[in-house]
Amino acid sequence: MKVYREIWGFTNRSVTDILIHDKDGRNNFSFKKGAPKMTSKSVMIYFPEAKNASNLRIIQDPTSQIRGFFFTKSQFSKIERMEHANNSGIYFLFSELDEPSVYIGQSVNGIHRIKTHIREKEFWKYGILFVTDNNSFDRLSIDFLEYHFIQEFSKTEYNLENRDLRSTKPIMSIFQEATLNSFANHLEFLLEALGISLQTAIEITATIIHYFDAPAGINARLFLRDGKFILATNSVISKPAESSREWSDYGKFYSRYTNHFQRLVASGSAELINNQEAKLLKDVEFTSPSTPAALCSGHSKNGWKFWIGLKELREKEES
């Protein structure tokens, strides 16, 4: 059975409201975040297999040639056979949310480029490929989009798996840049509609119910909002302990969290206190409690146990 749905997304850079309904009008689901000041957008989502809707879907703005393919690793082979999936485009490979990471790449033959990552990159669990129906993404387009999204994701909680962090912007005319920026903005909205947020600092518009402090000796506080874990302004983050260089993960934890610490400082979300510590200047959003726990402690931590009272709250809600 094939299912076709439309989504109306009302979005600015800080809030998103989404309404989904079946084309026959039977089922309606509403997801709301934030305040009602927003710009309206409309996209369509197509589910090739209704019983597998969470693992395989196609998203497209009805006014645009851009379409996106969302797929888990196990469903990759099904995307290969779909129309337009071999066009030039940009793709994102994501890990699980407990330790969120992303690889961003470009492809002149769409999904076929990702085949190599099935063997070479073990970290990813699901991917998103964006192409155009008329195959209008040329080399400059995908080169710029790769550059743009590497810069944008470097400001978020996601750890970048790219070796080349693309610090040099592609050369282009002002006319080309205006067009490509509009493509990038549109892709950011489609990513948001698929549940991938590029937001780091957020504006608090809802009542905060629960605060969770770090253990004694660590000056940090976490709270919950809209299902996300927010590390509060003025929390102190720390570079990883030097001893983590010698861990059995071959220094991956040390490298990942050193980069994360440096990105928060470079983006203006935190300011250095000394060579080892920095203080957050903004609230920063995470999808799991373990990443902020590691950032604040400098060690690998189970966030549910690290933040005082968080584990108890979860157990109470599950009982």
Secondary structure, 3 states (H helix, E strand, C coil): CCEEEEEEEEECCCCEEEEEEECCCCCEEEEECCCCCCEEEEEEEEECCHHHCCCEEEEECCCCCEEEEEEEHHHHHHHHCCCCCCCCEEEEEECCCCCCEEEEEEECCCHHHHHHHHHHCCCCCEEEEEEECCCCCCHHHHHHHHHHHHHHHCCCCCEECCCCCCCCCCCCCHHHHHHHHHHHHHHHHHHHHCCCCCCCECCCCCCCCCEEECCCCCCCEEEEECCEEEECCCCEEECCCHHHHHCCCCCHHHHHHHHHHHHHHHCCCEEECCCCEEEECCCEEECCCHHHHHHHHCCCCCHHHHCCCHHHHHHHHHC
